[in-house]
Amino acid sequence: MRGASLPDDIGNRRPGGPAPSGDGEGASKKKRRRRRKGPGEGAQAGENAAAPEGSEEAEGGEGDDAEQAGGEQGGGEGQKRRPRGAPQPPRERPAFSIGEEVFGRVSRVTEHAVWIDIAGKATGLFDRRELMDDDPPAEGDQFIATVASTGMRGGMLVLSRATASLDETRTRIEAASKSNEPVSGFVTGVVKGGLEVDLGALRAFAPASHVDLHHGADLNYLVGQRLDFMVTQYAKKGRDIVVSRRHVLEEEQRKARTEALSAVEPGSVHKGIVRKVVAWGVFVALPDAGNVEGLVHLSEASHDRGAKLNDLFKPGSEVEVKVLRVDEKGKLWLSRKAITVDPWEAAREKYAPGTRHKGRVARLQPFGAFIELEPGIDGLIHTADLTMKPIQHPSEVVKVGEEIEVTVSNCDVAGRRIGLHPALGEGEEQETRQRVQQGRMVKVAVMQVTDGGLIVRVLGVTGRAARGFIPAGHTGTQRGTDLRKEFPIDTQLEAKVIEVDPRRGEAKLSIRALKEDAERHAYQQYRAGVAREAKFGTFADLMKQKNS
């Protein structure tokens, strides 16, 4: 604000020095700024100890240690702060420091490491390469070594008996990150998202996806192993290093797969282990071929096209498969269907036209109902063949899972298609099977009487061909006759097929035409008899009769 007086000692302040005591505006702003500092400022705690006498740090003011403690507890404005002049809490120090000599006992010896139990406080890993040609210690032996890395991110202590130059290690790792040369690393622990790797007093992080190609694999089996890594990131002078084995693993996998595929011949049968089931197929590993994985496509899983993969295959289960081919990309194609019995091989005789079977309604579509006759074989009843009454959808007549009796109308083994009709009902199965064809005489039963004529069922016929219609004018009755009285329901008649609807398959019948045919036939027989009786014969016939 213009005209405001400045503090008298403003010229005597030194840069960064403490503000004068009091509740002035400058002091309150200073405090607010210091309260906003994050926990990271706690790194200056060591400098506060050496602050000159009389400074705010030395006087126990609102220093960085208090702020760090508050940050570790949440850092909210409502946090209690250490009162002025109170003693600072003791700082937590790691149990071990780099360069410290420790004593322990050998708990385990592996191919790459010696596991040391350090008085029950920690577990250390000692690289067996440092033993050179010496015999490794036995379990329970005493062991003395120096701490090379504390494993503060969750890994174990790395112990050593050799002293390596940290600068030389940094130079070597940085050069490897630029030249893409592999470096040897010692896996010291499993941390969140990957592994902690020791590169010779330098800690590195290896993402889980770059140390094992199987997603979600347990990485504890790698702890204590010395492996080759590629340095993918080197930053902050060696404080931020990321390494990877993905390229090495993929190359090893490619070589192993190529070698395994060379021993797999198309047509050979193997026992495999189901690895994973997906929507389009099943991945199966072949233990006798280097655990190389192949795909059983959905179309090669079963002869039953309606079977579900999750019902046929379970991860970890054993399954027998046949090798179909290895394509140009090195993909292995397998088949389970090829080594199972094809139910269609015996379908030609078993499901011959006219045979009667029991089936289960598997699924419904607007055009018809699919009936499962046996696993792997389905038949179809078209909507028009389901009932004598006109319907729009099969669900009006049947339901999924319902068991019904059917009759085979046609069987196409090559096309793997079977046409079905609902079987004749009780009391109808003894009816003589008839053929509905134009000009033929058929026996029918009256199903319904309408003003326009009679709706009839052709006896012994199934499906849409069993439906017939006799117009009122073809019933052979006089105009005005009450058809309901003349033709009660279930009355059996004989009629002539005068037309068959090519689209709907229904027959148009006529009783009158049948009577006319009968009268015409009778007249023709009468004329033939009259002609025979009026015939005197020839002169030669008379001479033969006389001589005889």
C-alpha positions in Angstrom: 0.0 0.0 0.0 1.4 3.4 -0.9 2.6 5.4 2.0 3.0 2.4 4.3 6.1 2.4 6.5 8.7 -0.3 6.1 10.3 -2.2 9.1 13.3 -0.5 10.6 15.6 -3.5 10.3 14.8 -4.4 6.7 18.3 -3.3 5.6 20.0 -5.5 8.2 18.3 -8.7 7.1 20.5 -11.3 5.4 19.1 -13.3 2.4 17.2 -16.4 3.7 17.6 -15.3 7.3 14.8 -15.5 9.8 12.0 -13.0 10.1 11.9 -10.8 13.2 9.6 -12.0 16.0 6.2 -10.6 16.1 2.8 -11.0 14.4 3.5 -8.7 11.5 2.2 -9.3 8.0 5.6 -10.5 6.7 6.0 -13.0 9.5 2.6 -14.6 9.0 3.2 -14.9 5.2 6.6 -16.5 5.9 4.9 -19.1 8.2 2.2 -19.8 5.6 4.8 -20.4 2.9 6.7 -22.8 5.1 3.6 -24.7 6.0 2.9 -25.4 2.4 6.2 -27.1 1.9 5.9 -30.9 1.2 7.5 -33.8 3.0 10.4 -33.7 0.6 11.8 -30.6 2.5 12.7 -33.0 5.3 15.9 -33.7 3.5 17.2 -30.3 4.9 17.0 -31.6 8.5 20.6 -32.4 8.5 21.4 -28.8 7.5 19.3 -27.5 10.4 21.6 -29.1 12.9 24.5 -27.0 11.6 22.5 -23.8 11.3 24.2 -20.8 13.0 23.1 -19.9 16.4 20.3 -17.4 16.5 18.7 -18.6 13.3 15.1 -19.9 13.2 16.4 -23.5 12.7 18.6 -23.3 15.7 15.9 -21.7 17.8 13.6 -24.7 17.2 11.1 -22.8 15.1 8.8 -24.3 12.6 11.6 -26.2 10.9 11.6 -28.9 8.2 11.7 -31.9 10.6 8.3 -30.8 12.0 7.0 -30.4 8.6 8.3 -33.8 7.5 6.6 -35.5 10.4 3.4 -33.7 9.6 3.7 -34.7 6.0 4.1 -38.4 7.0 1.0 -38.2 9.1 -1.2 -36.7 6.4 0.0 -33.1 6.3 -3.5 -31.5 6.9 -3.9 -28.1 8.4 -5.5 -29.7 11.5 -2.3 -31.7 12.3 -0.6 -31.0 15.7 2.7 -29.5 15.3 5.7 -29.8 17.6 5.7 -26.8 20.0 8.6 -24.3 19.8 11.6 -25.3 21.8 10.5 -29.0 22.2 13.3 -31.6 21.5 13.3 -33.1 18.0 12.2 -36.8 17.7 15.0 -39.2 16.9 15.3 -39.9 13.2 14.8 -43.5 12.1 18.0 -45.0 10.7 18.2 -48.1 8.6 19.2 -51.3 10.5 22.2 -51.7 8.2 24.4 -49.3 6.3 26.4 -49.8 3.1 30.0 -50.9 4.0 29.0 -52.3 7.4 30.4 -55.7 8.2 27.7 -58.2 9.3 27.7 -61.7 10.8 25.1 -64.4 10.0 24.5 -68.1 9.3 23.9 -69.8 6.0 20.2 -70.7 5.6 20.3 -71.9 2.0 22.7 -72.4 -0.9 21.4 -72.1 -4.5 23.0 -72.1 -7.9 23.7 -68.4 -7.9 23.5 -67.2 -4.3 24.2 -68.0 -0.7 21.3 -67.0 1.6 22.4 -65.5 4.9 20.2 -65.1 8.0 21.6 -62.1 9.8 20.6 -62.6 13.4 17.0 -62.8 12.5 16.9 -59.1 11.5 17.2 -59.5 7.8 18.1 -61.9 5.0 21.2 -61.3 2.9 22.2 -62.6 -0.5 25.8 -63.3 -1.4 26.8 -63.8 -5.0 28.5 -67.2 -5.4 30.7 -65.8 -8.1 32.8 -64.2 -5.5 33.7 -67.6 -4.0 35.6 -68.3 -7.2 36.7 -72.0 -7.0 36.2 -72.3 -3.3 33.6 -74.8 -2.0 30.3 -73.1 -1.1 29.5 -73.0 2.6 27.0 -75.5 4.1 23.7 -74.7 5.7 24.3 -73.5 9.3 27.9 -72.3 8.7 28.8 -68.9 10.0 29.3 -66.2 7.4 30.8 -62.8 7.4 30.4 -60.2 4.6 30.0 -56.5 3.9 26.7 -54.8 3.1 26.8 -53.8 -0.6 23.2 -52.7 -0.9 20.5 -52.2 1.7 17.5 -53.2 -0.5 15.4 -50.3 0.8 12.7 -50.7 -1.8 11.7 -54.1 -0.6 14.5 -56.3 -1.7 17.0 -58.2 0.5 20.4 -57.1 1.6 23.2 -57.7 -0.9 26.4 -58.9 0.7 29.8 -58.9 -0.8 33.5 -59.3 0.1 34.8 -57.3 -2.8 34.9 -53.5 -3.1 33.7 -52.2 -6.4 34.1 -48.6 -7.5 30.7 -46.9 -7.7 31.9 -44.5 -10.4 33.1 -47.4 -12.6 29.8 -49.2 -12.2 27.9 -46.0 -13.2 30.0 -45.6 -16.2 29.6 -49.2 -17.2 25.8 -49.2 -16.8 25.4 -45.9 -18.6 27.5 -47.2 -21.5 25.4 -50.3 -21.7 22.2 -48.3 -21.9 23.5 -46.5 -25.0 25.0 -49.6 -26.7 22.2 -52.0 -25.9 24.7 -54.4 -24.5 23.4 -56.9 -21.8 24.5 -56.5 -18.2 24.6 -59.0 -15.5 22.2 -58.3 -12.6 21.5 -60.0 -9.3 17.7 -60.3 -8.4 17.4 -59.3 -4.8 13.7 -59.1 -4.2 10.1 -58.8 -5.5 8.6 -55.4 -5.2 5.3 -53.9 -6.4 5.1 -54.2 -10.2 8.3 -56.1 -10.7 11.8 -57.0 -9.4 14.6 -55.2 -7.6 17.9 -56.0 -9.3 21.4 -55.2 -8.0 23.8 -54.2 -10.7 26.9 -53.9 -8.5 25.9 -51.4 -5.7 23.4 -49.8 -8.1 19.7 -50.7 -7.7 17.5 -51.1 -10.8 13.9 -51.9 -11.4 12.7 -54.6 -13.8 8.9 -54.5 -14.6 7.0 -57.7 -14.2 6.1 -57.8 -17.9 9.7 -57.7 -18.9 11.0 -60.6 -16.7 8.3 -63.2 -17.4 6.1 -63.5 -20.6 3.2 -65.0 -18.6 1.0 -62.2 -17.3 0.5 -62.3 -13.5 3.2 -65.0 -12.9 4.7 -65.3 -9.4 8.2 -63.9 -9.7 9.6 -65.1 -6.3 11.3 -68.0 -8.1 13.7 -65.4 -9.7 15.0 -64.1 -6.3 18.6 -65.0 -5.8 19.3 -65.6 -9.5 21.9 -63.8 -11.6 20.4 -63.0 -15.0 21.3 -60.9 -18.1 19.3 -57.7 -18.6 19.1 -54.8 -21.1 19.3 -51.3 -19.6 16.2 -49.5 -21.0 16.5 -46.4 -18.8 19.4 -44.7 -17.1 18.7 -41.4 -15.4 19.6 -39.2 -12.4 23.2 -40.4 -12.4 22.2 -44.0 -11.7 19.5 -43.4 -9.2 16.8 -44.2 -11.7 17.6 -47.4 -13.7 15.1 -49.7 -15.5 16.1 -53.0 -16.9 14.4 -55.6 -19.1 14.8 -59.2 -20.1 11.8 -59.2 -22.6 14.0 -59.2 -25.7 16.1 -62.1 -24.3 13.0 -64.0 -23.3 11.3 -63.5 -26.7 14.4 -64.6 -28.5 14.7 -67.7 -26.3 11.0 -68.5 -26.8 11.3 -68.1 -30.6 14.3 -70.4 -30.8 12.6 -73.0 -28.5 9.4 -72.8 -30.5 11.2 -73.2 -33.8 13.0 -76.2 -32.5 9.9 -77.7 -31.1 7.8 -77.1 -34.2 10.4 -78.9 -36.3 9.7 -82.1 -34.4 5.9 -81.8 -34.8 4.4 -83.4 -37.9 0.9 -82.7 -39.3 -1.4 -85.6 -38.6 0.4 -86.6 -35.3 -1.6 -87.0 -32.1 -0.4 -85.6 -28.8 -1.6 -85.2 -25.3 -1.8 -81.6 -24.3 -2.6 -79.4 -21.4 -5.3 -76.7 -21.7 -3.7 -73.3 -21.0 -6.5 -70.8 -21.7 -10.0 -70.8 -23.1 -11.1 -67.8 -25.1 -14.2 -67.0 -27.2 -12.7 -68.2 -30.5 -10.8 -71.3 -29.3 -8.6 -73.0 -26.8 -4.8 -72.7 -26.3 -3.2 -76.1 -25.6 0.4 -76.8 -24.7 2.1 -80.0 -25.9 4.5 -81.3 -23.1 6.1 -83.8 -25.5 7.0 -81.0 -27.9 8.7 -78.6 -25.6 5.4 -77.2 -24.2 4.9 -75.4 -27.5 1.3 -73.9 -27.6 -1.2 -74.4 -30.4 -4.8 -73.3 -31.0 -7.8 -75.5 -31.2 -10.2 -73.3 -33.1 -13.9 -73.2 -32.2 -14.7 -75.0 -35.4 -12.3 -77.9 -34.5 -13.4 -78.3 -30.9 -16.3 -80.7 -31.3 -18.7 -82.2 -33.9 -21.5 -80.6 -31.8 -21.7 -77.1 -33.3 -23.8 -76.0 -30.3 -21.3 -77.2 -27.6 -19.7 -74.5 -25.4 -16.0 -74.4 -25.0 -16.1 -73.8 -21.3 -18.0 -77.1 -20.9 -15.5 -79.0 -23.0 -12.2 -77.6 -21.8 -11.0 -76.6 -18.3 -7.7 -74.8 -17.8 -5.1 -77.3 -16.5 -6.9 -80.4 -17.8 -5.5 -82.9 -20.2 -6.9 -83.2 -23.7 -5.9 -85.3 -26.7 -5.4 -83.3 -29.9 -4.3 -83.8 -33.5 -1.9 -81.6 -35.4 -3.6 -80.1 -38.4 -0.8 -77.9 -39.8 1.9 -75.3 -39.0 1.3 -72.2 -41.1 3.9 -69.8 -42.6 3.8 -67.6 -39.5 4.8 -70.5 -37.2 1.3 -70.9 -35.7 0.3 -74.4 -34.7 -3.3 -75.4 -35.5 -4.8 -78.3 -33.5 -8.0 -80.2 -33.6 -9.9 -82.2 -31.0 -12.8 -83.0 -33.3 -10.5 -84.9 -35.7 -9.8 -87.7 -33.2 -13.4 -88.1 -31.9 -16.0 -90.3 -33.5 -18.1 -88.4 -36.0 -21.8 -89.1 -35.2 -22.8 -88.3 -38.7 -21.0 -91.4 -40.0 -23.9 -93.6 -38.9 -26.6 -90.9 -39.4 -27.6 -92.1 -42.9 -29.0 -95.4 -41.6 -30.0 -94.2 -38.1 -32.0 -91.2 -39.3 -33.5 -92.5 -42.5 -36.6 -90.7 -43.8 -39.7 -91.8 -42.0 -38.0 -93.0 -38.8 -39.3 -91.8 -35.5 -37.1 -90.3 -32.8 -37.1 -88.4 -29.5 -35.3 -85.1 -29.4 -34.8 -82.0 -27.2 -35.6 -78.5 -28.4 -32.1 -76.9 -28.4 -32.8 -73.4 -29.7 -35.5 -71.4 -31.5 -35.3 -69.1 -34.5 -38.1 -67.3 -36.4 -37.7 -69.8 -39.3 -37.9 -72.9 -37.1 -36.9 -75.0 -34.1 -33.6 -76.9 -33.8 -34.0 -80.3 -32.2 -31.0 -82.1 -30.7 -31.3 -85.7 -31.6 -27.9 -86.6 -30.0 -24.8 -84.8 -29.1 -23.4 -83.4 -32.3 -26.5 -84.0 -34.4 -29.3 -81.4 -34.7 -32.4 -81.4 -36.9 -34.6 -78.6 -38.0 -38.4 -78.3 -37.9 -39.5 -75.4 -40.0 -42.1 -73.1 -38.5 -44.7 -74.1 -41.2 -44.3 -77.8 -40.3 -44.7 -77.4 -36.5 -48.5 -77.3 -36.4 -51.7 -77.4 -38.5 -52.5 -73.8 -37.4 -50.6 -70.9 -38.9 -48.1 -69.4 -36.5 -45.5 -66.6 -36.6 -42.8 -68.0 -34.3 -42.0 -71.5 -33.0 -42.2 -70.3 -29.4 -46.0 -70.3 -29.8 -45.8 -74.1 -29.9 -42.6 -75.4 -28.2 -40.1 -74.2 -25.6 -36.3 -74.6 -25.3 -35.5 -77.8 -23.3 -38.8 -79.4 -24.1 -38.6 -83.1 -25.3 -40.7 -83.9 -28.3 -41.1 -86.8 -30.7 -40.2 -86.2 -34.3 -40.2 -87.9 -37.7 -37.4 -87.6 -40.2 -38.5 -86.0 -43.4 -35.1 -85.9 -45.1 -31.5 -86.5 -44.2 -28.6 -84.9 -46.0 -25.4 -86.4 -44.5 -23.1 -84.5 -46.9 -24.6 -81.2 -45.9 -25.0 -82.3 -42.3 -28.7 -81.3 -42.3 -31.7 -83.3 -41.2 -35.3 -82.1 -41.8 -37.8 -83.0 -39.2 -41.6 -83.0 -38.7 -43.5 -83.4 -35.4 -44.4 -87.1 -35.2 -48.0 -88.3 -35.5 -50.0 -88.2 -32.3 -51.3 -91.1 -30.3 -53.7 -93.2 -32.4 -52.4 -91.7 -35.7 -49.1 -93.6 -36.0 -51.0 -96.6 -37.5 -52.3 -94.5 -40.4 -51.1 -95.6 -43.9 -48.5 -93.2 -45.2 -49.7 -91.4 -48.3 -48.1 -89.3 -51.0 -49.6 -85.9 -51.7 -49.3 -85.3 -55.5 -51.6 -83.6 -58.0 -54.2 -85.9 -59.5 -53.9 -88.5 -56.7 -56.7 -89.6 -54.4 -56.0 -89.3 -50.7 -57.8 -90.0 -47.5 -58.4 -87.0 -45.2 -60.0 -86.1 -41.8 -62.0 -83.0 -41.2 -60.2 -80.6 -38.8 -62.2 -77.5 -39.1 -65.3 -76.2 -41.0 -65.5 -72.7 -42.3 -67.9 -70.8 -44.5 -65.5 -71.2 -47.4 -65.0 -74.9 -47.1 -63.3 -77.7 -45.1 -59.8 -77.6 -43.5 -58.6 -81.2 -43.5 -55.6 -83.3 -42.5 -54.2 -85.8 -44.9 -53.9 -89.1 -43.0 -50.5 -90.6 -42.5 -48.7 -87.4 -43.6 -46.6 -85.0 -41.4 -45.6 -81.4 -41.7 -47.1 -78.8 -43.9 -48.0 -81.4 -46.6 -50.7 -82.7 -44.2 -52.7 -79.5 -44.4 -55.4 -79.5 -47.1 -58.4 -77.4 -48.0 -61.7 -78.4 -49.8 -63.5 -75.4 -51.1 -67.3 -75.4 -50.4 -68.0 -75.7 -54.2 -65.9 -78.9 -54.3 -67.7 -80.7 -51.4 -70.2 -82.2 -53.8 -73.1 -80.7 -51.9 -75.9 -78.4 -53.0 -75.6 -74.7 -52.6 -76.8 -73.6 -49.1 -76.0 -76.9 -47.5 -74.9 -76.5 -43.8 -71.4 -78.0 -44.0 -71.1 -78.3 -40.2 -73.9 -80.8 -40.2 -72.9 -82.5 -43.3 -69.2 -82.9 -42.3 -68.7 -83.2 -38.5 -65.2 -82.9 -37.1 -63.0 -86.0 -37.5 -65.1 -87.2 -40.4 -62.9 -89.2 -42.8 -63.3 -88.6 -46.5 -61.7 -89.3 -49.8 -60.7 -86.4 -52.1 -58.7 -85.7 -55.1 -55.6 -83.5 -55.1 -56.3 -80.9 -57.7 -53.4 -78.4 -56.9 -50.4 -78.1 -54.5 -49.3 -74.7 -53.4 -45.6 -74.6 -54.4 -44.7 -72.0 -51.8 -46.7 -73.1 -48.8 -46.9 -76.8 -49.6 -50.6 -77.1 -48.9 -52.9 -79.1 -51.1 -56.2 -78.0 -52.6 -58.6 -81.0 -52.6 -62.0 -81.8 -54.2 -64.7 -84.3 -53.4 -66.7 -83.3 -56.4 -63.7 -84.0 -58.7 -63.4 -87.5 -57.2 -67.1 -88.2 -57.8 -66.8 -86.9 -61.3 -63.8 -89.2 -61.9 -65.8 -92.1 -60.5 -68.8 -91.3 -62.8 -66.5 -90.9 -65.8 -64.8 -94.1 -65.0 -68.1 -96.0 -64.6 -69.4 -94.6 -67.9 -66.2 -95.6 -69.7 -66.6 -99.1 -68.3 -70.2 -99.2 -69.4 -69.3 -98.1 -73.0 -66.5 -100.8 -73.1 -69.0 -103.5 -72.1 -71.6 -102.4 -74.7 -68.9 -102.5 -77.4 -67.9 -106.0 -76.5 -71.5 -107.3 -76.6 -72.4 -105.6 -79.9 -69.3 -107.0 -81.7 -70.1 -110.0 -84.1 -66.5 -110.6 -85.1 -64.9 -111.2 -88.6 -65.5 -114.0 -91.2 -62.3 -115.7 -90.1 -63.6 -115.8 -86.5 -66.8 -117.4 -87.6 -64.9 -120.1 -89.6 -62.7 -120.9 -86.6 -65.8 -121.3 -84.4 -67.4 -123.7 -87.0 -64.3 -125.9 -87.4 -63.9 -126.1 -83.7 
